[in-house]
Amino acid sequence: MKNIKIGKKILGINSKCLVVAEISANHDSKLSNAIKLIKLAAQAGADAVKLQTYKPETITLNSFNKDFLIKKDSLVRKKKFLESL
């Protein structure tokens, strides 16, 4: 297996593992949040971070099929449930 270099880090069989922090979409599409999370990941010892950016309409189905609709009595629709989150 060949070694791979990412920045200053060399990855290979005899190398330490690369720690990647999963930030996902927790930045809420705000650069300031992303920067804070990246700094926190670095302080925690991460070598790299993984971010996601997306628009909800690009990852959901546009369907009115009853199997994809939220039922009226669902906890998701109840105010108390939403306020407790």
N, C-alpha and C positions, 0 to 999 in steps of 0.2 A: 504494500500500500504506500502510496506517495504522500508526503507531508503537504499540508495546505497552509498558506499564510494568510491570515486575516488581520490587517493592521500590523501590529507588532507581535501578535500571537501566532505561534506555530502549532498546528494541530496534526496529530499523527498517533501512531500506536504507542509510542513512548512519551507522549506529552500529557500534561494535566488536562482535565476536561475544560471545555469552554462553558461558562455559566451564562445562560441567556435569560434575562428577566422578561416575563410575558406581561407587557403593559396593556396589550389588547387595545380596546377602544375606550379605556378608562380615562383618557385625556379629554373626552367630551368634545373633540374637534377643536380644542383650544391649545394654541402653541404654548402658552404659559403653563398650562397643566402638564403638557408633554415634557417640557423642560424640567419642571419640578420632579416628575416621576422618574425621568432619566437620571437626574442627580441623586435621588433617593436609591435607585437601583445600584448606581455606582458606589454609593456609601455602604450599601449592603454587600458589596463584593462582586456584583455582576460584571462580566466582561463585555456583554453586549445586551441590547434590548430588542424586543420585537414589538412593533406597533401595528395597529390596524386602522385603516380609514375606510369608511364605507357610508353609503346612504341607505337607510332602512329599506327604501323601495327597491334597492338592487338585490336584497337578500330574502325577500318575502314573496309569497305567492299572491297574486291578485285574483283571488278566488272567492266566490260566494257559495261554494259547496258547503253544506251543513257541517261537514267534518272539520272545516277550517274556521268556522265562526265561533265566537265566544258566546256561550249561552247567557241569557239574561240573569239567571240565578247563580252564575259563576262567582267565585270569590274575587276574581279580577275586577268585576263590576261593582263590588260592594265598597262603599266609601271607607268604612272602618278598616277593612283589609288594606286598602291603598295607603291610608294614613299611618298604619303601623309599620310600613316599610322604611 
